[in-house]
Amino acid sequence: MNRGNRVGAVCDELTVTNDGGGSRRSSGVVEVLGAVLTLLSAVFILLSFPLTGWMCAKVIHEYERAVIFRLGRVVKGRAKGPGLFWFIPWLDVIQTVDLRTVSFNIQPQEVLTADGVSLKVDAVVFYRVVDPSSWVTRVEDGYQAIHALTQTTLRAALGAHTLTDVLTQRTGIARRIEETLHGASILWGVQVERVEIKDLSLPVNLQRCMASEAEAARRARAKMIVAEGEVKASHALKEAASGLSPVAYHLRYLQSLSSVQSSASIVVFSFPAELLDMFIPHQTQDLNVSAGR
């Protein structure tokens, strides 16, 4: 059994070695063939330059870059452009990439927050391509990929927060979504520049409850403000009264009476309550005497 296992392992190693050597040889042959074709094409272009020159020239705008595939492989080096560059029409395939910032809207997404509230959220995303070669070779449909990644990230980010956090921390949540998208899409040659949460749609019943709660809170704050004002006014009156002498108090009283309009039909005079104590005992004694009779 051990000899059989050893023989099988040795055979497998030889097979892998042979396969690796065959693939290396085939790749080397392909590279040599590609170099020969490129050289022959260059010679042909040079010999017939006045006729084929217009076929081998291409102009790329300032905001574009060209990724060239020669015999199915990306040409080494950075992407071509902007301006005029040369290529081999029968060997090269050119894919143009736009480097301008692209924005797209995320359709309203149904999100369930951490406290069990269902709401609809939509957002807008801004991104741009920074590596044209990766954008062409590593992702099939970049726009669809970014769109799907943004949808899932938006749901996951908002689902980890309560409704209060979503309403009060929209900027911080959008910044965290932007960081998550940037870390995931940088491998595709994309840089996410900004993410903004546009609108939050709450259920009607929840809106009514929040409106009632806000109204009750405003009424409570109004009552507290009125009560605090009354307390401050009473303290101020107390300090003002303690600082007045009896003569000054009487003069203030006469001044208040002089400010009463002459057309007033009823004038209310303040009567000290201490004077009532002088009459109440006498009235009580008169009532007791009359009752005794």
RAFENDA-V415216 format. One record per residue. SS is DSSP state (H for helix, E for strand, - for the rest). PHI is phi in radians with two decimals (999 if undefined). Layout:
ss=[SS:SS]
phi=[PHI:PHI]
This chain:
ss=[-:H:H:H:H:H:H:H:H:H:H:H:H:H:H:H:H:H:H:H:H:H:H:H:H:H:H:H:H:H:H:H:H:H:H:H:H:H:H:H:H:H:H:H:H:H:H:-:H:H:H:H:-:-:-:-:E:E:E:E:-:-:-:E:E:E:E:E:E:E:-:-:E:E:-:-:-:-:-:E:-:-:E:E:E:E:-:-:-:-:-:E:E:E:E:E:E:E:-:-:-:E:E:E:E:E:E:E:E:E:E:E:-:-:-:-:-:E:E:E:E:E:E:E:E:E:E:E:E:-:-:H:H:H:H:H:H:-:-:-:-:H:H:H:H:H:H:H:H:H:H:H:H:H:H:H:H:H:H:-:-:-:H:H:H:H:H:H:-:H:H:H:H:H:H:H:H:H:H:H:H:H:H:H:H:H:H:H:-:E:E:E:E:E:E:E:E:E:E:E:E:E:-:H:H:H:H:H:H:H:H:H:H:H:H:H:H:H:H:H:H:H:H:H:H:H:H:H:H:H:H:H:H:H:H:H:H:H:H:H:H:H:-:-:-:H:H:H:H:H:H:H:H:H:H:H:H:H:-:-:-:-:-:-:-:-:-:-:-:-:-:-:H:H:H:H:H:H:H:H:H:H:H:H:H:H:H:H:H:H:H:H:-]
phi=[999:-1.16:-1.12:-1.09:-1.12:-1.11:-1.10:-1.12:-1.14:-1.10:-1.10:-1.09:-1.09:-1.13:-1.13:-1.08:-1.11:-1.15:-1.12:-1.09:-1.15:-1.13:-1.16:-1.14:-1.12:-1.12:-1.13:-1.12:-1.11:-1.11:-1.12:-1.13:-1.11:-1.12:-1.13:-1.14:-1.11:-1.11:-1.13:-1.11:-1.14:-1.12:-1.11:-1.12:-1.17:-1.16:-1.24:-1.98:-1.03:-1.08:-1.58:-1.72:-1.08:-1.20:-1.39:-1.74:-1.90:-2.54:-1.95:-2.03:-1.21:-1.09:-1.63:-2.14:-2.38:-1.97:-1.76:-1.82:-1.84:-1.92:0.98:1.54:-2.01:-1.26:-1.15:-1.11:1.79:-1.26:-1.11:-1.38:1.99:-1.46:1.86:-1.71:-2.55:-1.91:-2.61:-1.80:-1.07:-1.52:-2.03:-1.84:-2.11:-1.88:-2.12:-1.60:-2.09:-1.54:-1.68:-1.29:-1.20:-1.98:-2.16:-2.60:-1.66:-1.60:-1.07:-0.92:-1.91:-1.34:-2.18:-1.88:-1.28:-1.16:-1.68:1.42:-1.76:-1.65:-2.59:-1.86:-2.28:-2.21:-2.52:-2.27:-2.16:-2.09:-2.56:-2.60:-1.51:-1.98:-2.31:-1.05:-1.12:-1.17:-1.10:-1.50:-1.65:-1.77:-2.43:-1.34:-2.18:-1.10:-1.08:-1.15:-1.14:-1.12:-1.10:-1.16:-1.12:-1.17:-1.05:-1.14:-1.17:-1.10:-1.11:-1.15:-1.20:-1.31:-1.19:-1.57:-2.14:-1.42:-1.10:-1.10:-1.14:-1.13:-1.32:-1.77:-2.16:-1.11:-1.15:-1.14:-1.14:-1.09:-1.19:-1.17:-1.09:-1.09:-1.12:-1.13:-1.13:-1.13:-1.15:-1.48:-1.73:-1.14:-1.21:-1.57:1.41:-2.10:-2.07:-1.40:-1.54:-2.81:-2.31:-2.25:-1.47:-1.42:-2.59:-2.15:-1.85:-1.73:-1.06:-1.11:-1.08:-1.18:-1.10:-1.13:-1.10:-1.18:-1.15:-1.11:-1.12:-1.15:-1.13:-1.12:-1.14:-1.15:-1.12:-1.10:-1.13:-1.11:-1.12:-1.12:-1.15:-1.11:-1.11:-1.09:-1.12:-1.13:-1.11:-1.11:-1.13:-1.13:-1.11:-1.15:-1.13:-1.11:-1.15:-1.18:-1.20:-1.20:-1.56:-1.63:-1.44:-1.01:-1.17:-1.14:-1.13:-1.17:-1.13:-1.12:-1.17:-1.15:-1.13:-1.14:-1.18:-1.22:-1.44:-1.26:-1.18:-1.23:-1.47:-1.23:-1.50:-2.24:-2.14:-1.74:-1.83:-1.47:-2.06:-1.03:-1.26:-1.15:-1.21:-1.16:-1.15:-1.32:-1.65:-1.10:-1.09:-1.13:-1.14:-1.18:-1.13:-1.09:-1.18:-1.19:-1.15:-1.16:-1.21:-1.19:-1.20]
